[in-house]
Amino acid sequence: MIFTETGLNGAFIIDLDRKSDDRGYFARMFCGNEFERHGLKPAVVQCNLSFNHQKGTLRGMHYQIPPAAETKLVRCIRGAIYDVIVDLRPDSPSYLQHVGVELTPENGRSLYVPELFAHGYQTLTDDTEVMYAVSEFYTPNCERGARYNDPAFGIEWRLPITNISEKDASWTSYEPIAIGVPS
């Protein structure tokens, strides 16, 4: 695996280190030891799969707060997505900054999302599937979200939004207090 740190501390693009021959290629998508060597949390307790019918579909911006703050490893396994993360750690030098990365099966990229980063993506093709591994179980009382078009983030999505859930469309603007420990 080839780890490239983004402009956001602790967030990495992970490219496949393909070993090719006449059969095709072999590549490691995940290795706990390599993640630890890069200072990343290698725990995986849940793997999720998301299928999206329509190009322009938007999912996000989601995160969980302590005690169930989670890391994610996101990979597009069919179609293409524009994957975006926002640093919500108030003490971080990259606080409220974002990074967007195109993920496709062809480029073989994954995006490592640290704890307390909002995450969302937009599909760039019809019939897109996204797989992501997370370090914590889904914990409804720790779930949070922020508007995909929050001016504090300044995200420019690649396409017009064609489909978004009522829940994602109703998230309010980001408020820093939202990452505190739930009562």
Phi, psi and omega in degrees: 000147180244114184263125176234116180288136177281185175287358179253121184307122177091353179260130186233144163269133181240114179262151176288141171258087188284133173253105188258149170208192185293346178277334187142233178213163173232140178208147176273127178268335183207137173212116181305320180297317180293322176299314179299320179299334178264009178076021182259154180278114185271002183293137174227120179245348183206140173240132183242151178230132180235127176249138184229121182291319196245134172303138181094356178295138180240133174234125178134177009259120188247151171197164174239146180258165176302146010272011182242031176301139188234152167260159178224148169238112190250136179215137176269123183254350173205134180088219180201145176225156167256108186261130186232137174233149179231129179284116181254013181277109185303333181270004183274142175295341179255023180309129179069006174274156180230162175226138175238139183223136174276127178243130178218160174298327182291319180278346173065015183279150169235159176238125176269122183252113180291170174300147178062034169246132172285144183227138174201164177211160175237135178283138180257352178220162170291160174052060182256138176240137181233133178245135175217139178259138182234153185270350179226154176289151175301126183232097187308320182285353176254356181288137176220167177201166177219156182301137179296337182245027180300125180299336178295335181267323180068031181284132173252104180289151187288328186229163170299147179284120180259336183205130177209143181291156177301320180299312181292326179288339184263358177302145179272177176298153182295135175234123184307327181299339185298343182265005177292170179290133182296150179270000000 
